[in-house]
Amino acid sequence: MNNMANKTKLPGDAPDYRFSLANERTFLAWVRTALGVLAAGVGLDQLAPELATPLIREIVSLALCLFAGCLAIFSYLRWVKTETAMRLRQDLPYTPVLLLLSIVMALIAGAVLIMVLYGG
């Protein structure tokens, strides 16, 4: 193993740096998504007090913040799995989280839409 593999403690040989950098950009895109979801949760709670009752608003805000935290953790785990697969020259792992992300965001968008239509 080379120096890079020893520093990251991942098995296998270091892949072409372009692939590692692409994997890192994907990781950062997931983190940006998590940050955007977190900002939406905080913004909904702090900037839209008239949108719905405090309980409903806080539930949706907490769901957004919790989902953002889960996305941040997932993004790191996905980065490690992809980097490891590249180092071991295996197929890249499939992630069903894209479907989960789409479903959760659609549900939250529906909840916010209902709050806008029927709220304050």
Secondary structure, 3 states (H helix, E strand, C coil): CCHHHHHHCCCCCCCCHHHHHHHHHHHHHHHHHHHHHHHHHHHHHHHCCCCCCHHHHHHHHHHHHHHHHHHHHHHHHHHHHHHHHHHCCCCCCCCCHHHHHHHHHHHHHHHHHHHHHHCC
